């Protein structure tokens, strides 16, 4: 078995790994820990022995890309949608990526990883352009789905990707928790063999670069200005451009408040979300600042790099931006249901009253909380 695994380990190294110093390991409860190799912490590099334990299903590891380059691209589909998988294949085929170079594995829980492996590493900025194009085309096909939330780009230097061919420890069902590659032509049947990875074809890097370079630009990249307005105060670009349109459920914000940070690179965004949430709870700006500081003090230091001294300054800035601009929390349902009896009752009123009550009725359907209470401005 060990002799057989050596060729599989070698193939995983060839297809996936550019960064060995930092990697992730999945805990038994399904959460992840970020590991960074150092003598002080007694954490080793991601060497072949660890990959062997992964393949034996004794541990489950994940990797990051290099800071500038990657050996592959993954479209991380977060729902078990065969249709989305086939759509991604179709979009890639249409721009010149043959299906023989596209390989899909089961995430072990609720989705799929669609991979393209390169013959040699390419700059990460190119896979971002390819991802943006695929997302753009998917969104055109189904405008109702928030595609970017369903299909994520991997790998990155800050977001780990679980390697295939081990188990997803979050899923306790041994029948479906192994991250096998799948046969997309036969109803996503598991290819229950480690040897499949030996047959994978890598696309020529020059060929994929030619394809990507010919793709149209499908996303306008926001570049914050360094100029200072006439009033001498710089704008908070994150608060202005991102959280002013935030759309989250109260439950997800409660979980963020209770559980805290779970991945690196999300501190600033999380603080903005929580500031809006605390404002929704009718806290004063000072109470909001105090609660954000208390929340920040409880966070695991592995999930943020900024010093707490700077974090406290940013909390003050974020709270000021949210309260000064009166940024609302958008949490309405995208679909609501009306009953015939409800509409008949509304028709008993005169036209002006009817229109006012109808708008209130629709608003209550979208925004009422579990107690049936909702808020609607006079405007």
N, C-alpha and C positions, 0 to 999 in steps of 0.2 A: 504493500500500500504506500509506504513512504517513498519508494522508488517511483511509483506511478505519480505521486503528488508533485514530485520535483518539476516535471514538465508543465503541470498546471500552474504551479507557483511562478515558474519562469514566464509563462504566458501572461499571467496577471501583471507581473512587473513590466512586461513589454507593452501591454495595452493601456494600463491605468496610471502607473506610479511615476510622478515627477518630484514629489515632496515626501521625504521620509522622516523628517525631523518632527513634524506635527501630524497628528492623525486623531481619529475618534474611535472610541470603543462603546458598544451598546451595553448598558446595564440590563440586569434581568427584568426590570420593570418597564423596559422599552425606552428609557431616557438615554441620553448620550453624555459622555465625558470627553472633553478635549484634552489630549495628551501632548506635551511638548518634551522632546528628548533632552535630558540634561543629567549630568552626574549628580548635581545637588539633589534633584528630585528622584533620582534613581529610576528614571524612565528611559527605556532604551529606544533606539530608532525602530522604525517599522521594518524589521528584517524578515527574512524568509521563514524563520521558525514561527513567527506570529501569523504569517499568511497561511502556514500549514494548519495552525490551530483553528483559523477561520474556516478553512475548507473541511476540517474534521467536525465542524459545528460546535467546537468547544468554546469558542469566542466569536464575536461578530465585530469586525473592524470596518472603518470607513476612511476615506482619504480626502485630501484637499488637492487643488491644482497648485502648480508653481505660481509665484507672484506675477509672472508675465507670460508664461507658456502653459500649454496643456497638450496631452496626447490624445484627447478624445472630447466629445461633447455629449451631454446627456440632456434629453428632454424628460424631466421628471413629472410624469402624469400622476396627479394626486388622487384620482378617482378611478375605479375599475371600469373605465369606458373603452370598449373595443372600438367604438366609432371614432373617438378622438385619436386613438393609436393609428387607425387606418387613414385618417385624414392627414396626420403628420407624415406618414409614409407617402401618401399621394402628393402632398406639397413638395416634399423632398425629391420625389421622382420627377416631378414637373420641372424642377430646376436643374436636373441632371445627376442627382445622386441615386444610383441604382439600389434596389432593395437588397442585393447581396452584400452591400456595405452597411446596411442598417440592421441592428441586432437589438432585440427587446427582451428584458427580463422582468419577472414578477417581483414587486417590492417586498413580498412576504406578508403584506397586510391589506392594502387597499388600492394599489395602483401599479404603474409600470414605469420602468426606466428604458427609454429608447436611446440607444447609443450609436455613435459613429466613431470608429477608431481610425487614427491617422498613422501613416507609415513613418512619420517623424513629427516631433512636436511643432505646433504652430502658435502664433501669438494669440492670447486670449481675446483680444479685441475683435478678432475675426469671428469667433464663435458667438460673440454677443450680437454681431450683425446678422448672422444666420438665424439665431434665436428670435431676434426682433422681427425678421421677415416671416418666419413660421407663425409667430403669434399674430402678426398683422393679418395673415391669410386665414388663420383659424377664426379670428374675430369676425372677419367678413362673412364666413360661412355660418356662424351662429352668434349673432349680436347679443343674444340673451344671456350667454355665459360670460362670466368674468374670467376670460381665458388665462390671463396672466396670473391669477390666483390659483388656477387649476394646473397649469403647466409651468414649471419653474426651470430655470437654467442651472445646470451643474456641469462641471465642478467650478469652484471658485476658491480663492485663497482664504476665505473666511467662512464658507459654508461647506460642511462635510457631506460626502456622499457615501452611503453604505456600499461596500463591495458586494457583487453577486456571489451566489453559490454557497452561502451560509444561511443561517436562519434569522428571521426578524423576531427578536425576543419579546417584542410587544404583543405578538400574536401567539397565543398558547396552543393553537390547534396544529398538531404535528403534521396533519395532512396537507396543509396549505401555507405553512409559514417558512418554507424553504424558498430562497430567492433564485429559482431555476430560470434559465432562459426559456422562452416560449416560442411555439410555432404560430406565427401570426396568420398563416394560411389555413390553419386547422383549429379555429375557435380558441386560440391562446392556450393550447394544450402544453403542459409542462414537458420540457425536454430533460428528463431526469437522468442526466449524465454530466459528470464533470468534464468529460472529454470533448463536449461540444465546443468549449472555448478554444480548443486546439485547432478547430476548423474555421474559426472566424477570419474573415478577410478584412484587412485594413485598406482604406481608400488611400490612394496616392496623395500625399500632402499638397503637391503642386496642383493636382486636379481639383481638390476641394477648395483651394485658395482661388483658383480661376473662377469657380462657380460662385463663391461668396463675393468676390470683387465685382462681378457683373450684376449682383442683386441691387435693386433700387433701395435707397434709404427710406425706411418705413417708420422711423421714429425721430422726432425732433428732440435733440438732447438739450436739456436746460443747463446753461452755464451762468452761475451767479455772477453778478457784476461786482467789481471791486470798488466802484465809484461810490462816493458818499453823497446822499441827497442834500438839497440846499439847507434843510433844517439841521444838518450836521449829524443826524442819527441814521445809522445803517439799519436796513430792514432785516427782520428775521426771515430769511428766505424759506426755511423749512415750514415755519408756522404759516406764512403767507401762501405758499404754493402747494402745500401738502395737506395739512390738517384742516384747512378751511373747507375741505370737501370730504372729511373723514366719514366713513360709513361702516360702523361696527355695531355688533349687538352688545347690549348691556351685559349679557352673560360672559362674552369674551373679555370685556373690560374688567369684570369682577375677577375672572381667572388671572388676568395679567396683574391685577392689584394683589391678589392672594399668593400667586405662584412666582411672580417676578420674572427676571430675565432667564431665558433658556438657550440663547445663542448669541454669539459675538456679533457686534455691528448693529444691534437693535436698541441700544440704550437711549439715544436721542429721540428716536421715533416713539419708543414706549413712554418716555416722559411727556411728550406732547399729547399722546393719546390719554394718558392718565390725568393731565391737567384739564383737558376737556371733560373727562369723566367726573372729576371732582367738582368742576364748575356746574355740571349737570346735577350733582348732589346738593347744590346750593351752598357750597363752602365759599367763604370769602377768599380773596386773593391771598391774604396772609395765611389762612388755614390751609389753602392749597399748597403754598410753598412749604409749610411745615410738614405736611403729609408726604409731599414728594421727597423731601430730605430724609424723612424716616424710612420711606420705601427704599431710597437709594442706599441707605446705610445697611440694609438687610441683604443686598444683592451679593451674589458670588463674584469675587474679583476676577475669575477666569472669563467672565462674559463682558468685561469692559476694560479699556486700556487707559482712559482719561482719569487723571487724579481726582479724588473726591473734592478737593478744593476748587477745581475747575467745574466739576459737576454741579456744585452748589451755586456757582455763578450762573451757569446755564439754566438751572432750575428757576432762578429769579427772573431771568430773561424770558423763558418759556411761559411762565405764569403771567408775567406782564403782557406778553403778546396775546395770549388766549383771552384774558379778561379785558384788555384794552380794546381788542378787535371784536369782542363778544362772539367768538367762534362757536357755532352750535355743534351739537352731536347729531349727525344724521343717522337714524336707526330705523327708518320705516321699512315695512315689508314691500317687496317688489310686486307681489301679487296679493290681491284681496278678494274676498268672496262676498257676494251680495245674495240675499234671499228675496224671493218674490214678495213675501209678506212685508218685509222691511220697506221695499220701494212703494208698495201700495199705501202704507202708513204715511209716507212722505207726501204722496199725491193729495192728501187731504188739505194741504196748505196752499195759500195763494202764491203767485209766481215769485215775488221778491223774497218772501219767507222761505219758499221752497228752495230757491237757489242757495240762500245762506245756510239753511239746514243741511242741504245736500253736501256742500263743501265741508261742513263740520262732520257730517256722517262719514265721508270718505277719509278725512283726516284722522278721525277716531279709529277707523279700521286699520289704518297704516301705522299709527304711532301710539295707540293706547298701550299702557303697561299691563302687567298681570292683574291689576286692580281695576282696569278699565279707565284709568286716568290718563289724560293727555294734555298737551299744551299747544295752543295755536295763537299766534300774534294777531292783533287787530288788522294789520296790513295784509 
